[in-house]
Every structure is written in C-alpha cells, then in structure tokens.
Amino acid sequence: MHIGVDIEDISRFENKTLEYDSKFLLKIFTQNELDYCFKNKNYAAHLAARYCAKEAVVKALSNLYDKLVPYSKIEILKNENKSPYVNILVDELKKYNYSLSISHENDKAIAFVIIN
C-alpha cells in the first residue's frame, strides 16, 4: 500500500481563465477536468482539489514507479454517485487500485490517495 497527500491554497487557481491561461492549464489538467471545473461557479476550488489529487497520486507513486508521471496523465473524474476517482492514463499503472478523497473549504483544498 502506498499513500500520498497534498494541500493547496485555492487562491493559486483564482483568476485563471481558459482564454489566457490555457497553456498552463492544459499542462496540468485534461480537457474533461477543465470542462467540469469551469462549469462550477467556484472553479478555483475544483481546480485546486484536482491539483492536490494529482500531487497526492505522484507522491504515492514515487516509491512504486521509477518514472515521473506528468499531471496531464492523471485524470480526476467523478463517478455516477459523484465520488472522485483516479483515471490513470499510463498503461503500466492501470493495474493498481486508486482510492481517493478530496475536499475544499474556504481557502484550502486537500486530497488523500491510497494505491494498492
């Protein structure tokens, strides 16, 4: 079992727009993630939470995988019951189970992941 956690300031993602910040945003997020986040009034909190989740996945993978996984290859989506899940876009890492919890409140976002 491998764990990872991350916490971020939501303000880091405030005032980001698809029009002016697309190069930066597409380096980190998939188009599916951006579509979801920018549909929400509080898009910065959703971006920060997904960023935390990606960072938590990278931390958990650091002792399991000898290559750095780009954030754009880690997709954080929601299933039918609105629970977040990791969709890993690296074939050799799809064999693992990823358990994810994310949250955001006021000015912080946090994510915790367990990989086994």
Secondary structure, DSSP 8 states (H G I E B T S, - for coil): -EEEEEEEEGGGGTT--HHHHHHHHHHHS-HHHHHHHHTSTTHHHHHHHHHHHHHHHHHHHTTT-SS---GGGEEEEE-TTS-EEEEE--GGGTTS-EEEEEEEETTEEEEEEEE-
